[in-house]
Amino acid sequence: MKLDIDFVRGQFPAFETASLQGQAFFENAGGSYTCAPVIDRLTRFYHERKVQPYAPYPASRLGGAEMDEARQRLAAILGVESDELSFGPSTTQNAYVLAQAFAEMMAPGEAIVVTNQDHEANSGPWRRLAARGLDIREWQVDPETGHLNPEDLEDLLDDSVRLVCFPHCSNVVGEINPVTEITALAHAAGAFTCVDGVSYAPHGLPDVGRLGPDIYLFSAYKTYGPHQGIMVMRRTLGNLLPNQGHHFNGDSLYKRFTPAGPDHAQVAACAGMADYIDALYAHHFDQDADPSARGQAVHDLMRAHEKELLAPLLEAVTARNSVRLIGPADAGNRAPTVALALNRPGEEVAAKLSSHGIMAGGGDFYAGRVLNAMGVDETAGVLRLSFTHYTAPHEIDQLLGALDAEL
């Protein structure tokens, strides 16, 4: 089964917008296009349901029901219970709230493991806890490859470690880390895990229940949805951590780590992400399946399409002496997020590519720690070329032509 790219692109209004014609979008890791079901739900909510939810009158009742629908359907796709999923203003904000909860639970001298491969969102909030007496240990990447070796993690684990934080894949290295293996190592040492899935989830929502981490974070706005952070908090850990919400919400797992009131319209619109996954499944498959199985099937369709398009891009950039590819050259073991260290600032090259209709980005992408670890000048940064399953083969051809002209 191959992904029907014409059907996919028909679900995204951006591809019909006049101002975007001839433009190929390669900065998806910074934020994806939004699918039509999300836009339709957001528009309807603002037109018909923009009132305080959960009151008995129809507009309020429907608004609250749609918010619940988003949480329940996304949780089912992710393979977790509905109250184990919550929304926040961003993944960074969710991580900060979590850090405060862990700081209240942990004693001075107890340890948290972080990596230097992470985006700052799953690094900075934890590192700041050193000022409160916690032991922050850094799991470091290989300076040549950017790889996180699980054997190096084992050397950091002992009875004092309470949490291991790491990315499903880095937003510049791109390599897909073995979440289940790393989680098993942490659990064997008596530690919980917090996985930053922001750079992985856009390439197919994972079955978090099967992967096994205690916390899984990702961003809806990079996953075809509105600007919300989505967090899975498994019940065992969620009930151990101190409540960070209003005291009267302490008995509600999905409210315990949401200090402020949620953005009602955007939470409701996240149900459109589930609509989109279901539409992809219905278009490509005849048999019925439960939400988790549908999500996995769509995940596999997306990944197969992405790998097919990623291979020629990796081949083209690795053949250039003036270009250093950050991360693996194997399309099977990385997301289609391709960071290139050049002999000039990445932002400068991105500006030149724009004249060829290529929308790409340059900079450090909040991942300065890993760039420094790999000997890349953080001020120059990298050129990042990131795409997702709605990218078409002709756009890869357009990108390769632009790279030939400018590199």
N, C-alpha and C positions, 0 to 999 in steps of 0.2 A: 504494500500500500504506500503510495506517494502522496505527499501533501499537494492538494489542489491550490496552487498559488493564486490563481485567478479568483477562486472563491474567497480565499483568505483576504486578499486585497480589497475585495468588494465589501468587507466588513469594517473598513477603515475609511471614514470620509476624507481624511487627509489626501488620499490618493486621487480624489476627484476634485481637489481644490486647485483653482486656476493658478494661484501664486506659487504652488509647489510643483507644477508640471516641469519635468526635466531635471528636477532636483532629486538626488539620491541621498537618503538619510543614513549617515554612518556615525551618529552619536547617540545611539539608542541606550547605551549604558548610562547616559545622563538623564534619560527620561524618554519613554516610548510614545509613539502616537497612541491615541485613545480610540478604542473600538466603539462602534455605533451603539451597541446596547448600553454601555456606560453613559454615553452622551444623552441618549434618549431618556434614561432613568433620571439623570441629573436634571434635565430640562423639565421633566414631568414633576419632579419633587418641588422644584422652585416655583412651578406654575400652580400646582394643586395641593401640595402637602407641606409647605414651609411654615409649619406651626410647631409648637411644643408637642413632641410625640407622646404616645401612650395615654392620652386622655380619651374619654369615651366617645367624643364626636368623630364623625367619619374621617375627616381629613387627618386628624391626629392619629386615629387608630390605624389608618392605612400607612401613614408615615412610619410609625413604630413597627408595624408588621414588616415593612420593607427593610428596615434596619436589621431586624431579627433574621429575615430571609438571607441577607448578605452574609451574616455571621454563620448561620447554620449551613448554607450551601458551600461556602468556601471551606469551612471546617471539614465537611464531608469529603470534599475533593482532596484535602490535605491528609485525610486519614486520622483525624483527631475528633474529640468530642466538641460539641458546639460551644460550650462554655470555656474551652481551652484556647479559644481564639478571641483576640480583642483588637481594637483599632486605636491608633494614636495619631498625633499630627505629623509625625515622621519617624523613621527608624532611629535617627539620632536621638530624638526626644524619648522614644521608648527605652533606648539603652541607658539614658541618663536616669530615668525613673528606676530601672532595674538596679543600677549601681547604688542608688540610695537605699533600696531595699536590702541588697546584700550587705552594705555597710552596717546597717542596723542589726543584721543577723550574725555577722562574723565578729570574731574577737581579734584584738591586736595580735599580730604575728601569724595569723592564718593567711593563706596564700591564694592568689588568683593568677592564672597563667594567661597571658595575652600573646599575640604574635606581632611581628613587624611586617606581616603580609597584608594585614587588614586595612580597609578604609578606616579613617579616623573615627567613624561612628561606633565601631565595636572595639576601639582601642583606647581613645582618650578618656571616656567616662570611667573606665576601670583603672587606668593609670593614675588618675587623680586621687584614688582612694589610698594611695601610698601616704598622703598627707594625714590620713586618719589611722595610720599605724598598720595597715595591711601590707603584706609582702607581695609585691608585683613582680612576677617572673616572666621573662620574654623568651618565647619559643621563636628562634630565628630561622630565616630562610637561608638556603644555600646562596651565596653571593653571586654565583655564576648563573644559576638557573632560576632562582626565585622559588624553588621547591621547598615545601615544608615536609621534613622527614619525620614520620611518627616515632622512629627510634630516638630522635632527639627529644621528643616530648617525654618519653619514658624517663629520661634522665632528670626531668624537672618535677616529676610526680612523687609525692610522699604523703604521709598522713595529714599534713597541714594544708594541703591543697583542697579548696572547696569548689572551685569553678575553673573551667577551661574555656576560653573564648577564642574562636577561630572562624574564618570565612568558609562557606561552601565553595566559593571560588573568588579569587581576588579581582578587583575591578581594573587592575592593570596586568597582573601576571596571567590571569585567565585560566590557570590550571584548576581542574576540578578535584577538590580534596576528598579523601575517603571518609565521609562523615560517620558512617557506621563503625568503621575501625577505630577512628579517633575517639568516638563516644565510648566504645567498649573499653579502651585503655583508661579513659577518665573514670568511668564507673567502677572499674576494678580497683582504682585507687581511692574510691569513696568520694569522687568529685562529680559535680554536675557539668553540663556543657551548654554554652550559648553560641549558636551558629548564626552568622550573618549570611543570609541567603539573598541579599539584594541583587547581587550580580549573577545569581543562578536562576532564580525564580522566573525571570522573563523568558527563559528558554524551555519552560515547561514546569508547571507547579509540581514540586516533589511530594511523595508520600512521606510526610514527616513522621507519621506513626510507625512506618516500616524502618525509616532511617534511624530513629531512636533518640535524637537529641532532646534535652529537657526544655530548651528554648530555641525557637527558630524565628528569625526576624526577616522581613522583606518589605519592599515599598510598592504600593499599588500603582503609583504614577510611573513606575518603570515596568509595570506588568499590565499595560493597556488600560489602566484605571485612573481614578482621581488622586489628588495629592494626599494620601493617607499612608501611615505606617501600619503594617499588619504584624501581629505578634502571636505566635503559638507559645503558650505556657502550659506545660503538662501539669496535671492536677497535683501530683505528689509534691513537686517543688513549689507550685503556686500556693499551696496551703501552708507550707513552711515559712515562706517569706512574709515579712510584716506588710500589712495593708498600707498602700500608698494613696488610696483614694479616700473619699469621704468616709467617716467612721461608720455611717449607716449602710455603706456598700461593702463592708468588710466580709460579709458572708457570700458575696457574689464573685466568683473567680474571674469573670471577664471584666469586672469593674475594679478589681483590687489594684490594678496597675495603670489606671486611667485617672489621674488626679483631677483633670478638668473635664467638663462636659464635652462629648464628642461632636464633631461636625456632622450633624444629622444628615444633611443632604449628601455629603460625600460618602458616608458610611452606607447609606441606602444605595447609592450608585454603584458601590462595589459589587452588588448582586449582578450587575451587568458583566462583570468578569466571568462569573459562573455561567451566565447566558451564553457568552462567547465560546467558552470551552464546550458547553453542551451542543452548541450549533456546529462547531468543528467535528465533534464526535458523530452527530447525526448525519452530517454530510458524507463522512468517510466510512462509516460502519453501519451494518444492517442490524446486528444483534444488540439487544438491550444489555446494560451493565450497571452496576452500582456506581455512585459518584466517584469513588476512589479509582475504580477500574477505568472509568471514562477519562478521568484526569491522567492516568498513566498512559493510556493509549494516545491521547493527544500530545502528552509530553514526548512520547517516542516519535510521533510524526514530526513534531517540531525539530527535535534533535537530529533526526535523519536528514531533513532538508538543510538544516544549518551546517552540518558536517560536510555535505556535498558542496555547498557554496564556499565553505571555509578553506577547503583543501587547496584550490588554486591561488587563493590570496596568500596563504602561508608559503606556498611554493615560490610565489613571485617575490615576496619580501626576503625570504631567507637566501635567495640567490644574489642579493645585492651586498657588496662589501661595505657600502656606506651606511648600512642599516643594521641595527641590533634589535632583533625580535626579543621582547621580554616574555619569558615563559616558553612552554613547549611548542615544538613545530608540528606536533601530532594533532590533527583535527579531532581525533576520537577522544582526546583527554583534556579538551579545553572548551570553554565557551567561546563564541565568536566575538570576543573582545580582544582586539589585537593592538597592543601598545608597541610603538617603535621609537627607540632612542636614535636620534639623528645627530648630524654634525652642526645643527642649528636648532633654535627653539621650536618645539612642536607646534606652538600657536602660530608661528610664522608660516610654517608649511600648510597648516590647516587653512589659513587665509588664502594661500595660493590655490589650494584645491577648490575653494569656493568658486573660483572663476570657471571651473569645469563642471559646476553643478553638484559638487560633492559637499555635503554638510557633515563636517567632522570637527573634532576638538583637539586642542593642545593644552598642556599644562601638567600639574602634578596630580590632579583629580583626587585631592584629599588623601593621597597615598604616598606622601613624601617619605615615610619611614622605609618602605620597601625600595623606593627608588634610590635613596641614600645607601641602603644596605647592598644594592647591586651596583653601586658606583656610578649611578646616573646623576647628573647635575640637576638637582631639584628645581633650580631657577629656570633651566631650559625645559625641563619636563620631557614629555613624550608626545608624539602624535598618536591619538587613539582612534581606531577605526572599529566601531562596534555595530553589529547588526543583529537582527533577530529573524524569526521565521517568516515574517511578511516581506523580507527582502527578496527581490527577484533576481534571476540570473543576469538579466541585462544590466542591472545596477552594479553587480560585481564587475562586469565587463567595463562599465563606465568608470568605476573606481580604478581598475587596473590601468586603463588608458591615462587617467589623470596622474597616477603615480609614475608612469613612464615619463610623462611630460615634466614632472616637478621634482623627482628624486634624483 
